[in-house]
Amino acid sequence: MSFVLEHLQNNLWSGKFSHFPSDIMVHGLSGRLGGASGKPYAALNMGIHVGDDPVKVLENRRRFLNALELKAEDVCSPQ
């Protein structure tokens, strides 16, 4: 199994595992660059549950999903 890292735009990156069956679902991992959050949340924080400003978290999610051309209602993310 390998891991592929792809530059999307600006400082936004996405990663995925090569052996994950794409016929089941599209998957990916985000990097921490290119976001709106300040320290200690490392820019592209997408976790509402950690204490970051929810407005900034939603902006981070919007940026990432926009770069991937995805809609929020089509995404399932673990906590």
N, C-alpha and C positions, 0 to 999 in steps of 0.2 A: 504494500500500500504506500502511496506517496501523497504528499500534500502540495497543492498548487496555489501559489499566491498571485493574484492578479491586481494590477493597478487600474482603478476605475476612473477616477478623475481627481484633480487637485491632490489632496492628501488622503483620499479614500481608497482603501484596499479591501479586497475580499479574498477569502481562502476557502478551499474545499478539498476533500479527500477523493482521490482518484477511483477508489473501489466502492464508493457508495452508489447503490443502484439508482440512477436518475429516473428510471421509470416509476419508482415509488414516490419520490418527491425531490424537488430541487433543494439542495442544502448549501450552507455556507457559514463562514465565520467572519466576523469583522475585526479590523485592526483598531487601534486606539487613536489614530491620527485623523484630522479633518473635522473635529467636532466643535461644539459650542461651549462645552463644560470647562470650568476652571479647575484648579487644583483643589482637592486631591483626586478628582475624578477622571483625570487623564483624557481630556478632550472629547472623544467619541463615546462617552459613557451612554449606554442604552438601557441601564437598569433603574427603573423607577423606585425599586425597593431599597436602595442603598443610601438615600438621604440627599441626593443631588436635586437641584431645582427641577421640578417636573416640566417646566416650560423648556428648559435647555435639553432635557432628555427627549422630549417629543421632537424638538428641532433636530437633534442628532439622528433620531430614527427616520425623520423625514428626509434628511440628507442622504442617508445610507440607502433607503428604499428607492429614492429618486434616482440615484446612481445605478441601481440594479433594475430600474424600470418595473418595480413591484408596487402593489397596493398593500396597505397595512392590513386590510381584512383577509389577505391571502397568506399571511405569515403566522407561523406558530413558533414561539421561542421559549426555551426553558428558562427557569429562574436560577 
